[in-house]
Amino acid sequence: MPAPPSTAGGGTRVIAAAIALVTLVGLALATSGPLVSLEIERWGVSSTVSGLTATLAGFGTVLMVPLVPGLARRFGIRAMLTAALLATALTLAAFPAVPNLLAWSALRFALGAAIGVIFTLSEFWINAAADPARRGLVMGLYATTLYLGFAAGPAVLALIGTAGALPFLVTAAIILLGLAPLAIAGGAAPGLERAPAAGFTRFIRAAPAATLAAFVFGAVETGLFVQLPVHNVRVGFSEHEAALLLSAFTLGNVLFQLPLGLLSDRLDRRTMLLALALLSAGFAAALPLAQPAFWPFAALLLVFGGISGALYTVGLAHLGSRFSDADLASANAAFVLLYSLGLMLGPPLIGLGMDAGGAYGLPAILVALLAGYAGIVVLRLSPRRAARDGKA
């Protein structure tokens, strides 16, 4: 399903506005997630039930995202983003008003749906407005600032605390700051002028090298956020060291996205996705060799985080080079949906591996996910398939 090259769209102003918007959302996510989990813990609810309520946010995203391109075409992207920002802020403000597990489960579902709208349309704006020759660099900048937003969340909680209504209200106010970038983007932002050329699921089949990169990274990233501290303690690290090792993985994501995004502007992105998957699988396989030595293990996690994180960055840039206008919006919705599915499946899958394989379970599942994805990319790169399907 070839598409014309995407245009520069609204240019730097639109890109800066969309990146600022998503970074604020990332900060709010990094704040609201621990807030809700900690409060549920104070109620004496089991970790299993708390985890299930968190999964509802993923369901909200998965159910909402396929509807986003059509709704944005009907009501306009700025109107949809404004509504999603207001819905997110109101949902966050509602948590302390209804301290009830069932109500909070529903609020988490609504939060996931609203944030899914913001990510889908903001990433569409960034991709559509980026100069094709610098799209990888732009996506690298986007990923870097998003991770900086995630990293700032704990600092905000350290300042305002985690008890009472105040942290929820502050997080809601942070989300409302996203209305300023929308005003900055103005009428220069790209819009949707037509319906997509194919149905939503067609874009998953048309560009699996890109869209499945989102699924794999969603599973790897979220699975490690949830299960890596447990794995680290089991193999002999202290709880303090376990937390620092998770920070090493996150730091790798921050440090590597700009240079790898820039490199993707100079290479065939499908070939680079294959290389990233194989390198990530190799580093994951090497993890048992370094544990429980702290610094070698931290160094491996830092590089692994940066290389695996670039799957999302380069995959998103690859989508932008394949599709434009409504097709790009639908492809981006498929990308966010698959990331959300990975987010939901990663933690239990890695948890099952840890229960079955002990110290080798976590790296074994990581290797299986990344090697399986690499095999799919190899198939897409085969001359016969490329001739039949076009670049995918």
C-alpha positions, 0 to 999 in steps of 0.5 A: 500500500504505497503512499506519497511522501509526507509533507512538512505540514505545519513545520517546526511550530506544530512539531514543537507543540505536539511534542510538548503536549505528549511530554506533559501527558507522559509526566502526568502518566508517570505521576498518576500511575503510582498515585492510584496504585499506592492509594489502592494499596492503602485500602488493603487491596491485593496486588493482583486486583490492583494490577487488573485495574491498571490493565483496564487503562490498556483496554480503554486505549485498545477500544478507543484508538480504532475510532480516533481517525474517523472521529478526528475527521468528523470533528477535527483534530484540535477539537478531539485533542481538546476534548481528550485533554479535558476528559483526562483532567476531569478523570484525574480530578474525580479520583479523590472524589469517589474513593471506591475500587469499582469507581476507580476501575472505571476511571482508569478505563476512561483515562486509558481511552482519553490518553489513547486519543492524545497519543494517536493524534499527537504522533500523527501531527509529529509524523505528518509535519516532519521533514521526510529527510529528518523524520528519524531525528524528529522522532528521536527528539520526541521519544527523548522528551517523552521519556524525560516527562516520564522521568519527571513524574517521581520528582513531582510526587517527591515535591507534593506527596502521594496522599490526599487530593492535592497530587491528583489535582496537580496532575490534572493541572499539568494535563490542562497545560497541554491546551497551550501547545494546542493554541500554539499549533494554531491553524498550521497543524495538519488535518484529515481531508479524506477517509483512509484508503483501507480499513484499520486492520489493513495497516497492521498487515501492510506495515508489520515491520513498523506496527509490530515494533510497537507491540514488541517494545510495549511488551518489553518496556512495560514487562521490565518496568513491572517485573525487572525489580522482582527479577533483580531481587531474586538474583541477589540484588538489594531492593535499592540496587534493583530500583537503580537498575531499572533507572539504568534501563530508562536512562538508556531510552533517554540517551539513545533515541536522538542518535539512533533516530538520526541514523535511521534517516541515513539507512533503510529503516526496515534493515535498521529495525532488523538490526535493532531487534537482533542486537536487543535479543543479543543483549537480553541473552547476555543478561544472565552472564552479568548478574549479580554483578551490579555495574556490568548488569547496569551497563547491559540494561542501559544499552539494552534499554536504548537499543530496544527503545529505538524500535518504537522510534524507528518504527514510528518514523517508518510509518511516516515514510510509508503513509500520509494524511488519513492513511497515516492517522489510521496507521498511527492508530494501529501503532498505538493499539499494538503498543497497548496490547504489548503493554497489557501482555508483556508483564504477565508473559514475562512473569510466567517466564520468571516462574517457569525459568527462574533467573533465566525466565526474564531474559528468555522471554525477552529473547523470544519476543525480539527474535520472533519480531526479527523473523517477521522483518526478515520475511518482509525483507525477502525480495519475493515479498517485497516485489509483491507487497511493496516496502513494508 
